[in-house]
Amino acid sequence: MHTDPVPEGFTAADLPEGFLEHVGPLYTRADAGGAGTFVLAFRAGPQHVNRYGVVHGGMLATLADTAIGANLARTGNGVDTTLTVSLSLDYLAGGRVGDWIEAHVLLTKPRGRVRFGQCEVRCGASLLVRASAVFSAREVQSVR
């Protein structure tokens, strides 16, 4: 396990999903861009890399998918479920053990039954992945 500190402003992500417990820990903070989104991040450890010592594409896809979906789920009042319909990724560079990797999200259609978002996964100034996704959302009706 890598012991570098978590950057200032990040806290443990509260994303209650069994699968994420296996790939984490994940961290979050408000995005400084002011769009009301949050950044999702992790410190790459030996468990995150492939046989070439590069962060596994599946881990980067999981980070992008989770970041977009969780941000979309937060946009509506009472959203119960956001499910991935489509996820498209362009892998541009690789991360290594010890790297702090962040997913920055842009919500392009944050409301409605079908929602769209984009994500850039970065390590410092280096762009690792560019992703876009479509989600299906089921909104919970409030009871009055």
TAHU-V589406 format. One line per field, one symbol per residue. ss: DSSP state (A for helix, B for strand, O for the rest). phi: phi as a letter, one per 30 degrees, with the letter a starting at -180 (. if undefined). burial: + if it has 9 or more other C-alpha atoms within 8 Angstrom, else -. A space follows every 50 residues. Layout:
ss: ???
phi: ???
burial: ???
This chain:
ss: OOOOOOOOOOBBOOOOOAAAAAAOOOBBBBOOOOOOOBBBBBBOOAAABO OOOOBOAAAAAAAAAAAAAAAAAOOOOOBBBBBBBBBBBBBOOOOOOOOB BBBBBBBBBOOOOBBBBBBBBBBOOBBBBBBBBBBBBBBOOOOO
phi: .dceddeejcbedcbdbeddddcddcbbaddddidicbccbacdcddccd dcicededddddddeddddddddddcdidcbbcdcabbbcdcaccbejdc cbcccbdcbdbjdcbbabbccbbidddcbcbbbcbccccdddcc
burial: ---------+--+------+--+-+++++-+-----+++++++++--++- ---+++--+++-+++-+++++++--+--++++-+--+-+-+---++++++ +++++++--++--++++++++++---+++++++++++++-----
